[in-house]
Amino acid sequence: MACDYIQVLNLAKEGEWDKAHQLVQSYSDEWSCLIHAYLHRVEGDLSNAKYWYKRAGTNMPNNTLEEELKRLYLLVNDT
């Protein structure tokens, strides 16, 4: 079963960090890792966020949380 990226992002947008994290944490595909990284940025755990961005094959972006959430919506809608 694949991760429901939109559901996780919607939960994050609604401030439901724990629920979003629970849904995404068992997946290791690129988009899940990016979303997982974003969630740790929201949490304020930047070292963990950097780890998950690295697992996704990228560095932590230099953007706001709002910009990153919009970027993630665009990425997963293009899949």
N, C-alpha and C positions, 0 to 999 in steps of 0.2 A: 504494500500500500504506500502510495506517495504522500508526501506532505502537502497539506492544503495551504499553500502559501498565502493566499488571499485571506483565509480565515485567521491565520496567525497575524498578518499585518493589521487586519481589522481589530483584533483583540489588542494589539499594541497601541493602535490609534485611540482606542477607547480607554487606555490606561490599565488594561488587564494584563500586566507584565507576567505574573505567575502563570496564568492560563496560557498565554502565548509561548512562554518558555517551556512549559510542560509539553506542548504540542510539537515544538520544533527540535527539542534537545536530542531526540533519538535518531535524527536524520543526519547524514553526512554529505549529501550532494551539495554542489556549489551554491545554489540559491538558499538552501537551508542554513548553510554556514554563514552566508552574508546576513540573513535575517537574524540568526543567533548572535552574530557579532553586533548588529544594531541593537538588539535587546540588551546586551551587556553595556553598550554605550549609554542607553537610557538609564540603566541601573547605576551607572557611574563607575563600573568596573572596567577601566580602560585597558588594563593588562590582559584581561580575559577577552575583551573585544578584539584587541590586536591579534591574539591567538586565533580566534575564529576567522578574522579577515585573512590571516595567513593561510588557514586551512582552505579558504575559498580561492586562494591563489592571488591575493592582492594585498595591498597595504590599507590601513585604516584611512579613509578619505578625510580631507580637510574641509568638511562641510558641516552645516548645522544638523541637528537631529531631524528637524522638519524637512530639510532638503534631502537627507538620506532616506527618510520614509517615502517621499515622493519618488526618488530614484528607484527604490526597491519595488514600489508599485509598478513603475514603468517597465522594469526588468522582467518581473514575473508575468506581466500582461503580454509581453512580447514572446513568451514561450509557447 
